[in-house]
């Protein structure tokens, strides 16, 4: 897969991950605010977030393999492992640690998404030859 396609897939998964994380925060806030039915949705969305994190790690691997920035892969793997730990904390009802790690994860995904979105995409075709400037064309007899 080309670097361009790999970066686009990383951007898509990072954007999806960011949106899901924001939804997860809203569900957690709703639950902590007394809407206890949101806990079930929070758990289901948490599993989906882990799946998207796996896809993001695969996309980061493809970016690195295609010659893109090498720091994206370790960061996405750390996020994936932290999300698995986050899920375990939630299932064990370790609320304090779950909330703290959740804040760290939202921040980490935001940074990772920013990195994916600001990495320049390579051109698709050959570069166009530079046009001669008007000064150069006037000097030529």
N, C-alpha and C positions, 0 to 999 in steps of 0.2 A: 504494500500500500504506500502511496506517495506521502510525503510530509504534509502536503496541503490537505489531503483527505484525512490523514490522521489528526491533524490539528482541528479540522472542522468537527470530527467525531468527538474529540476531547472537549471542544467548546460546547457542543450539544449536551454531552453528559454532565459537564460542569454546570451549565445553566439549569438543566433539569434538577440536578442535585441541590442547587441553591434554592430553587423554588420549593422543592419538597421539604428542605430544612426549614424554610420560613413557615410553611404550612404546619410542620411538626411543632414549631415554637408556639404557634397559635393554638394548636390542640392542647399542648401542655399547659399553656396559660388558662385555657378554658377549664381544664380539669382542676388545676390548682385554685381556680376561681369558684369552684363548686358545681360545675357541670360534669358530673361524674360519668355520664355516658360517653364523653369524649376520650376516656382512657382506652376504650376498645379500639377506636379509630386511630389513636396515637400508637398503639401497639402494631396495628396492621400497617400503618404508614412507615413505622420503624423498620419493618421487614423489607418493605419496598425500597427504602433508602439504602439498605445494605446491598440489595440487588443492583441498584444504580451505581453504588460505590465499586462493585466488582466490574461493571461495564466501564466505569471511569478509569479504573486501574488498567484494564485491557487497552483502552484508548491511549493512556499515558505510555504504556509499553510500546505501542505501535508508533507513537511520536518519537520516543527515544530511539527505537530501532531505525526509523527513517532519518535520523540525524537531527532531531529537534532538541530542545533544552533537556538536559539530563536530570534536572532537579524536580521535574514534575512527577516522575515515576516514584521515587522514594516518598514524596509527600502524599501521593494518592494511596500508596500502600499503608502509610501510617494512618491516614484517615480511615481506610478500610478496617484495619485492625482495631482502631479506637472505636469505630462504630459497632464492631462485634462485641467489644468490651462494654460499650454503652447499652447494647441490647441485654447483655447478661446482668448488668446492674439494674436495669429496669425490671427484668423478670424476677430478680431477687428482692425487689422493692427497696433498694438502697437509694432512697429519694435524694438525699443530700449530694452524694457522689454523682448520681445520675444527672442532676441539674447542673452541677459544676462542669462535668465532662461535656454536657450538652452545649453549654456556653462556649467552651473551648472549641468544640467541633464546628459550631456555626461560624466562629471566627476563622478557623482553619479552612473551611470550605469556601468562605468568602475570599480569602487570600489566594487559594488555589484557582478559583474561578477567575479572579482578576488576572492572575498570571496566564491562564489559558486564553483569555479574551484579548490580552495585550501583546501576545507573542505574534509577531508579524507573519502573515501568510505568504509563502513564496509565490512567485508569479506562475501562471499556468503555461504560458507559451514562451517562445524566445523573446528576448528583450528587443524592442524596436531600436534601430540604429539612431544615434543622436543626429538631429538635424543641424546643419551648419547655421551658425548665427549670422545675422544680417551684416555684422561687421566683417566677418571673414569673406562673405560673398562679394562685398564691395571692394575689398582689396585685391581680389583675384582679377587679372586683366582679361 
